[in-house]
Amino acid sequence: MSAPAITPVFVRLKLSLLRNGLRRSGGRKAAYVASAVGALLLAVLQTLGLVALRGHAHVESLAVLAVAVLGLGWAVMPLFFPGGDETLDATRLVMLPLRPRPLVRALLAASLVGIGPLFTLCLLAGSVLAVARGAAAFAVGVLAVALALLVCVAVARAVAAANVRLLTSRKGRDLAVLSGLVVAIGAQIVNFGVQRLGSSGLGELAPLGDVLMWVPPASAVGAVHAVGEGAYGVAAAQLALTAAALAVALAVWSRHLTRLMTAPDGSTLAGTESAARERRASGLARLLPPGRTGTVMERGLRYVWRDPKLKAAWVTSLAIGLIVPVFNAWQGTGSVYFACFAAGMLGIQMYNQFGQDGSAFWMVAMTISSTRDACAELRARAYALLLITLPYAALVTVVTTAMLGDWRRLPEALGLSFALLGAMLATGAWTSARFPYSIPQEGYKNVAPGQTGLAWISVFGGMMAAALLCAPVIALTIWLNLSAGGARLAWLLLPVGTGYGAVLTVAGLRLAAPRTARRLPEILGAVSKG
C-alpha cells in the first residue's frame, strides 16, 4: 500500500499556521492585513508601471534588473527575517518519519502560500507582459514565470536550511536586528538609482541588463524577450539555465534537509570553538594603553562587536556616513563638505554611553569614586570611539574629495570633520551624564517606554549644541573662501579644526566628569529600566 501524499497536508499546515497566528491578537491581525494590502498595492503598481513601459527601447533591461533584485531578496531575507515563516526551521520535523524528496516537494508547495509568493508572482507577470512580443513569447512567459517563482522559493529554502543553526542562535538574532539596516541602505541605494535613471533614462541599464539576462531567475525573463526577438536558441539556453538553477537549488536544499534530519546538533561544539577563538583574539589588550584606559577601551570595542543593537547602530552609521557623500559625489551634485556627514553620524555613538551598559552599569559605578575616575572612564570611552571614527572620517573625506577632484579643499574639509567630531564627543559625554536612558535588550525599540523625551533631548539637543560649538570653524571657513587672499591660507583649517576639536573634547570630558560622579545612582536607575 502506497504512503499517502504529504503535500496537501503541508499546504493545510501552512494555512493553519497563518490562520492561528492571526488569532493571537487583534494587533497582529491588523498588522498582517495592513502589510498584505500594502504589499499587494505595491505589486499592482509595479506591474502596471512595467506594463505601461511596454514598447520602450530598454524596458527589458529594467524588467531583468527588477527580477534579479527580487531573486536576491529571496536569497538573503531568510537570514534577516527567520521568524517570518515558522516552516523555515526544518528541525521541527526531525521526529517525523519523512524522506527528503517528498518533504522537499511538500515544503516547496507550502512555500508558495503567502504574501511574498503572491507579490513575486505579480512582479514576474508584469515583467513578462512588459517584454513579451507575440503569441510564442506569451506562451514561453507562462513557463518563465513558473520557473522564476520556483527558483526564488527554492533558493530561499536552501539558504534557510543551510543556515538554520545560525538563525536559531545568538548570531541569528544579531542578523535580525541588522535587518533594518539592510532595508535602510537598500532604500537609499534604490533612491539614488531612481534619481540616476530619471536624469539619464533607461539606457543606463542596458549593459547591466545584458549581463543579468544570463543570471537566474532573471534569465527566465530574458528568454521571453529573446523569443519576441526571434532568437529561439538564446531563449532555450536561458530557460535551460533557469531550470538548471532550480535543480541545483533543490539538490542543495535536499542535501541540507537530509543532514538536518540525521546529523547530531553540533551547537555546543561550535560554541566551544567560538570561545576558544575569542580567547586567542584577546591579544587586542596588548595593543591598548595600560590601566583603566585600556580596559575600558577593550570593553567598549567588545560591546560594538557583540551587542546586536550597538553593532547595528555602528554599521548603520558607517554605511550611511559613506553612502551619502559618495553617492552625491558620484551623481555630480555633491561637495567635499558632505564628508562631514560621516563625522556627524559616527559622533552620535558617543551619546548615551551609559545606556549601552544597561543594568550592568552598576559594575562601572562601583569603580567610580571621584571626579578623576569619572573623567578617566569617559576619556577611555572617547578613545575607543576615536579609534574607529577618526580614520574612518578621514577616509570618507579623502574618497569624496578624490571623486570630485577638488583636492584644494581637502584640508578644510578634514578640519571641519575633525572639529565636528570633537564637538560631538564633548556634547555626547555631557548628555550621557545628564540625559541617560535605557535601551531594551529585546525587540526593535531603542528606547525604553517613557524615556523617548530623554532620547530626543540627548541626541538632537546634543547635535544642535555640537553644530553651535563648531560655528567658529565654520565662520572661519566661509571667511577664507570669500576673502581675496584666503584661498592661500585655507590649508590652516586642518590644524585649526583638529586642535579646536581636541580642545572641545577635553573641555566636554572635564565638564561631564563631575556630573557623572555626582549622578551615579540616577544614571543607574535611568539605564536599568529597559
C-alpha positions in Angstrom: 0.0 0.0 0.0 1.5 3.4 -1.0 2.1 6.1 1.5 -0.4 9.0 1.4 0.7 12.2 -0.2 2.1 14.7 2.3 2.0 17.8 0.1 -1.7 18.6 0.8 -1.0 18.1 4.5 1.8 20.7 4.5 -0.2 23.2 2.5 -3.0 22.9 5.0 -0.5 23.2 7.8 0.9 26.4 6.3 -2.7 27.8 6.1 -3.4 26.7 9.7 -0.2 28.4 10.9 -1.2 31.7 9.2 -4.8 31.5 10.5 -3.8 30.6 14.1 -1.1 33.3 14.1 -3.7 35.9 13.3 -5.9 34.7 16.1 -3.3 35.5 18.7 -4.2 39.2 18.9 -6.1 41.9 17.1 -2.9 44.0 16.7 -1.1 41.1 14.9 -4.1 40.6 12.6 -4.3 44.4 11.8 -0.5 44.4 11.1 -0.8 41.4 8.8 -3.7 42.8 6.9 -2.0 46.2 6.6 1.2 44.6 5.3 -0.7 42.4 2.9 -2.7 45.3 1.5 0.5 47.4 1.2 2.5 44.6 -0.5 -0.3 43.8 -2.9 -0.9 47.5 -3.7 2.9 47.9 -4.4 2.9 44.8 -6.5 -0.1 46.0 -8.6 1.5 49.5 -9.1 4.8 47.9 -10.1 3.0 45.6 -12.5 1.1 48.5 -14.0 4.3 50.5 -14.3 6.1 47.7 -16.2 3.1 47.2 -18.5 3.0 50.9 -19.1 6.6 50.8 -20.3 5.8 48.1 -22.8 7.3 49.0 -26.1 10.1 51.2 -24.6 13.5 50.6 -26.2 15.2 49.4 -23.0 12.3 48.0 -20.9 13.8 44.5 -20.9 16.8 45.8 -19.0 14.5 47.3 -16.3 12.4 44.1 -16.1 15.5 41.9 -15.9 17.0 44.1 -13.2 13.8 44.1 -11.2 13.6 40.2 -11.3 17.3 39.9 -10.4 16.8 42.2 -7.3 13.8 40.2 -6.4 15.7 36.9 -6.6 18.5 38.5 -4.4 15.9 39.5 -1.9 14.5 35.9 -1.7 18.1 34.7 -1.1 19.0 37.0 1.7 15.7 37.6 3.5 15.6 34.3 5.4 18.9 35.4 7.0 17.3 38.6 8.4 13.7 37.5 9.0 14.0 33.9 10.2 10.8 34.3 12.3 8.7 35.4 9.4 7.8 31.8 8.5 7.6 29.0 11.0 8.1 26.4 8.4 11.6 27.7 7.5 13.0 25.7 10.5 13.0 22.1 9.3 14.5 20.9 12.6 10.9 20.9 14.0 10.2 17.9 11.7 13.1 15.8 12.8 11.0 13.4 14.8 8.7 12.7 11.9 9.4 9.7 9.6 9.8 11.7 6.4 12.0 11.2 3.4 13.9 14.1 1.8 12.2 14.0 -1.7 8.6 14.0 -0.5 9.5 16.5 2.2 11.1 18.9 -0.4 8.0 18.7 -2.6 5.7 19.3 0.3 7.7 22.2 1.7 8.1 23.7 -1.8 4.3 23.7 -2.3 3.7 25.2 1.2 6.2 27.9 0.4 4.0 29.1 -2.4 1.4 30.1 0.2 1.7 33.7 1.5 2.1 37.3 0.7 5.7 37.0 -0.6 5.0 34.5 -3.3 1.9 36.5 -4.4 4.0 39.7 -4.6 6.6 37.8 -6.6 4.1 36.4 -8.9 2.6 39.8 -9.7 6.1 41.3 -10.4 7.1 38.4 -12.6 3.8 38.6 -14.5 4.3 42.3 -15.0 7.9 41.8 -16.2 6.8 39.2 -18.8 3.9 41.4 -20.0 6.4 44.2 -20.5 8.9 42.3 -22.6 6.7 39.7 -24.4 6.0 40.3 -28.2 4.0 37.7 -30.0 2.0 34.6 -29.1 5.1 32.5 -28.7 6.6 34.9 -26.2 3.5 34.9 -24.1 3.4 31.1 -24.1 7.0 30.9 -23.0 6.2 33.6 -20.5 3.9 31.3 -18.6 6.7 28.8 -18.2 9.2 31.5 -17.4 7.0 32.9 -14.6 6.6 29.4 -13.1 10.3 28.6 -13.3 11.4 32.0 -11.8 8.9 31.8 -8.9 10.1 28.2 -8.1 13.8 29.3 -8.3 13.1 32.2 -5.8 11.3 30.0 -3.4 13.8 27.1 -3.7 16.8 29.3 -3.2 15.2 30.9 -0.1 14.6 27.4 1.3 18.1 26.2 0.6 19.6 29.2 2.3 17.4 28.8 5.3 18.2 25.1 5.6 21.9 25.7 5.2 21.9 28.3 8.0 19.2 27.0 10.3 21.6 26.5 13.2 22.8 30.1 12.7 19.3 31.5 12.6 18.3 29.9 15.9 21.4 31.2 17.7 22.5 34.5 19.1 24.2 35.4 15.9 20.9 34.8 14.2 19.3 37.4 16.5 22.1 39.7 15.6 21.2 39.3 11.9 17.5 40.0 12.7 18.5 43.3 14.4 20.6 44.2 11.3 17.6 43.7 9.0 16.6 47.3 9.5 20.0 48.4 8.3 19.7 46.3 5.1 16.3 47.8 4.4 17.6 51.4 5.1 20.7 51.0 2.9 18.8 49.3 0.2 16.2 52.0 0.1 19.0 54.6 -0.1 20.6 52.8 -3.0 17.2 52.5 -4.8 16.6 56.2 -4.2 19.9 57.2 -5.8 19.3 54.7 -8.6 15.9 56.1 -9.4 17.3 59.6 -9.4 20.0 58.5 -11.8 17.5 56.8 -14.1 15.3 59.9 -14.0 18.1 62.1 -15.3 19.7 59.7 -17.8 16.9 57.3 -18.9 16.7 53.5 -19.1 19.6 53.3 -21.5 21.9 53.4 -18.5 20.7 49.9 -17.6 21.4 48.2 -20.9 25.0 47.0 -20.1 23.8 45.6 -16.7 20.7 44.1 -18.3 22.8 42.2 -20.9 24.7 40.5 -18.1 21.8 39.8 -15.8 19.8 38.2 -18.6 22.1 35.1 -18.0 21.7 35.1 -14.2 18.7 33.1 -12.8 15.9 33.9 -12.1 16.2 37.0 -14.4 17.3 34.7 -17.2 13.7 33.5 -17.5 12.5 37.0 -18.4 15.5 37.2 -20.8 14.2 34.1 -22.5 10.8 35.8 -23.1 12.4 38.8 -24.6 14.6 36.6 -26.8 11.6 34.7 -28.1 10.0 38.0 -29.0 13.2 38.9 -30.9 13.2 35.6 -32.8 16.3 34.3 -31.0 14.9 30.9 -30.1 18.3 29.3 -29.4 19.2 32.0 -26.9 15.8 31.7 -25.3 16.2 27.9 -25.0 19.6 28.4 -23.4 18.3 30.9 -20.9 15.3 28.7 -19.9 17.7 25.8 -19.6 19.9 27.9 -17.3 16.9 28.8 -15.1 15.8 25.1 -14.9 19.4 24.1 -14.0 19.4 26.7 -11.3 16.2 25.3 -9.9 17.6 21.8 -10.0 20.7 22.9 -8.2 18.8 24.8 -5.5 16.5 21.7 -4.9 19.5 19.4 -4.7 21.3 21.7 -2.2 18.1 22.0 -0.2 17.6 18.3 -0.2 21.1 17.6 1.0 20.9 20.1 3.9 17.5 18.7 4.9 19.0 15.2 5.0 21.8 16.4 7.1 19.4 18.2 9.5 17.3 15.1 9.9 20.1 12.7 10.5 23.2 14.6 11.9 23.6 15.4 15.6 23.4 19.0 16.8 26.9 20.5 17.0 25.9 23.8 18.6 27.8 23.0 21.8 30.9 22.2 19.9 30.5 25.4 17.8 30.1 27.4 21.0 33.3 25.8 22.4 35.3 26.7 19.2 33.9 30.2 19.3 35.0 30.7 22.9 38.5 29.4 22.0 38.7 31.8 19.1 37.7 34.7 21.4 40.4 33.7 23.9 43.0 33.7 21.1 41.8 37.1 20.0 42.4 38.6 23.4 45.7 39.9 22.1 43.8 43.2 21.4 44.5 44.2 25.0 48.3 44.2 24.3 47.8 47.0 21.7 45.8 49.3 24.0 47.1 51.6 26.8 47.7 50.0 30.2 45.5 50.5 33.2 41.9 51.6 33.3 42.0 53.3 29.9 42.9 50.2 28.0 40.4 48.1 30.0 37.5 50.4 29.2 38.5 50.7 25.6 38.6 47.0 25.2 35.2 46.6 26.9 33.7 49.3 24.6 35.1 47.6 21.4 33.8 44.2 22.5 30.4 45.8 23.1 30.5 47.1 19.5 31.3 43.6 18.2 29.0 41.5 20.4 25.9 43.6 21.2 23.4 43.3 18.4 21.8 46.7 18.7 25.1 48.5 19.2 26.5 46.7 16.3 23.5 47.6 14.1 23.9 51.3 15.2 27.6 51.3 14.3 27.2 49.6 11.0 24.3 52.0 10.1 26.5 55.0 10.9 29.4 53.7 9.0 27.3 52.8 5.9 25.2 55.9 5.8 28.2 58.1 6.6 29.8 56.8 3.4 26.8 56.4 1.2 25.5 60.0 1.4 28.7 61.9 0.4 30.0 59.2 -2.0 26.7 58.8 -3.9 26.2 62.6 -4.1 29.7 62.9 -5.5 29.0 60.1 -7.9 25.9 61.9 -9.2 27.9 65.1 -9.6 25.8 67.1 -7.1 28.0 66.7 -4.0 30.6 68.7 -2.2 33.6 67.9 -0.2 31.8 69.3 2.8 29.3 66.5 2.6 32.1 64.3 4.0 31.3 65.9 7.4 28.2 63.8 7.4 30.4 60.8 8.3 31.8 62.5 11.3 28.3 63.5 12.4 26.9 60.0 12.0 29.8 58.5 13.9 29.8 61.1 16.6 26.3 60.1 17.5 27.7 56.9 19.0 29.1 59.0 21.9 25.6 59.8 23.1 24.0 57.7 25.8 27.3 55.9 26.6 26.0 54.5 29.9 22.7 53.4 28.4 24.7 50.9 26.3 25.8 49.2 29.6 22.2 48.7 30.7 21.8 47.3 34.2 25.4 46.2 34.1 26.3 49.9 34.7 26.4 49.1 38.4 29.8 47.4 37.9 31.1 50.6 36.3 29.6 52.7 39.0 31.4 50.7 41.7 34.7 51.7 40.2 34.0 55.4 40.2 34.7 57.1 43.5 35.8 60.6 42.4 35.7 63.0 39.5 39.1 61.8 38.4 37.7 58.2 38.0 34.7 59.5 36.1 36.9 61.6 33.8 39.1 58.5 33.1 36.1 56.4 32.3 34.7 59.0 29.9 38.1 59.6 28.3 38.6 55.9 27.7 35.2 55.6 26.0 36.0 58.6 23.8 39.4 57.0 22.9 37.6 53.8 21.9 35.3 55.8 19.6 38.2 57.8 18.1 40.0 54.5 17.3 37.2 53.9 14.7 35.8 57.3 13.9 38.9 59.3 13.3 40.4 57.2 10.5 37.0 56.5 9.0 36.0 60.1 8.8 39.4 60.9 7.2 38.9 58.0 4.7 35.4 59.2 3.7 36.7 62.8 3.3 39.6 61.6 1.1 37.4 59.4 -1.0 34.8 62.1 -1.5 37.5 64.6 -2.5 39.0 62.2 -5.0 35.7 61.5 -6.6 35.1 65.3 -7.0 38.7 66.0 -7.9 38.6 69.0 -5.6 41.9 68.4 -3.8 42.3 72.1 -2.9 39.5 71.8 -0.4 40.7 68.6 1.3 42.5 70.4 4.3 39.5 72.5 5.1 37.1 69.5 4.8 39.3 67.4 7.1 39.5 70.3 9.6 35.7 70.7 9.6 35.2 67.0 10.1 37.6 66.8 13.0 36.1 69.9 14.6 32.6 68.4 14.3 33.7 65.1 15.7 35.3 66.8 18.7 32.2 68.8 19.3 30.0 65.7 19.2 32.3 63.8 21.6 32.1 66.7 24.0 28.4 67.1 23.9 27.9 63.3 23.9 29.9 63.0 27.1 27.8 65.7 28.8 24.4 64.4 27.6 25.4 60.8 28.6 25.7 62.1 32.2 22.7 64.5 32.1 20.1 62.6 30.0 20.8 58.9 30.2 18.1 56.4 29.0 17.7 52.7 28.8 18.0 50.6 25.7 15.7 47.5 25.8 17.6 44.3 25.2 14.7 42.6 23.4 12.7 43.8 20.4 13.4 46.5 18.0 12.8 49.5 20.2 16.0 51.5 21.1 14.4 53.5 23.9 12.6 52.2 27.0 8.9 53.2 27.4 8.6 56.6 29.0 12.1 57.8 28.1 11.5 58.9 24.5 11.7 62.6 25.5 15.1 62.0 27.2 16.4 60.3 24.0 15.2 63.2 21.8 16.8 65.8 24.1 20.0 63.8 24.4 20.6 63.1 20.7 19.0 66.1 18.9 19.8 68.6 21.6 23.4 67.4 21.6 23.7 67.6 17.8 22.4 71.2 17.8 24.8 72.1 20.5 27.7 70.5 18.6 26.8 72.5 15.5 26.8 75.7 17.5 30.2 74.8 19.0 31.6 74.4 15.5 30.3 77.8 14.5 33.8 79.5 14.8 35.4 77.0 12.5 32.5 77.2 10.0 32.7 81.0 10.1 36.5 80.9 9.5 35.9 78.6 6.5 33.4 80.9 5.0 35.6 83.9 5.5 38.7 82.3 3.9 36.6 81.2 0.9 35.1 84.7 0.4 38.2 86.8 1.1 40.5 87.7 -1.8 43.7 86.0 -0.5 42.0 83.5 1.8 42.4 80.6 -0.6 46.1 80.5 0.1 45.5 80.2 3.8 42.7 77.6 3.6 45.2 74.8 4.5 45.4 76.3 8.0 41.9 75.0 8.6 43.3 71.4 9.0 45.4 72.2 12.1 42.9 74.7 13.4 40.0 72.4 13.1 41.9 69.5 14.6 43.1 71.5 17.5 39.7 73.0 18.1 38.1 69.6 18.1 40.6 68.3 20.6 40.1 71.3 22.9 36.3 70.8 22.7 36.7 67.1 23.5 38.9 67.7 26.6 36.6 70.5 27.8 33.5 68.4 27.4 35.0 65.5 29.3 36.1 67.7 32.1 32.6 69.3 32.4 30.9 65.9 32.2 33.1 64.1 34.8 31.8 65.9 38.0 28.2 65.5 36.9 28.8 61.8 36.2 30.4 61.3 39.6 27.5 63.0 41.4 24.7 61.3 39.5 25.8 57.7 39.6 22.6 56.4 41.3 20.3 58.4 39.0 22.2 57.2 35.9 22.0 53.6 37.1 18.2 53.9 37.7 17.7 55.5 34.3 19.7 52.9 32.3 18.2 49.9 34.1 14.5 50.4 33.1 14.7 48.5 29.8 
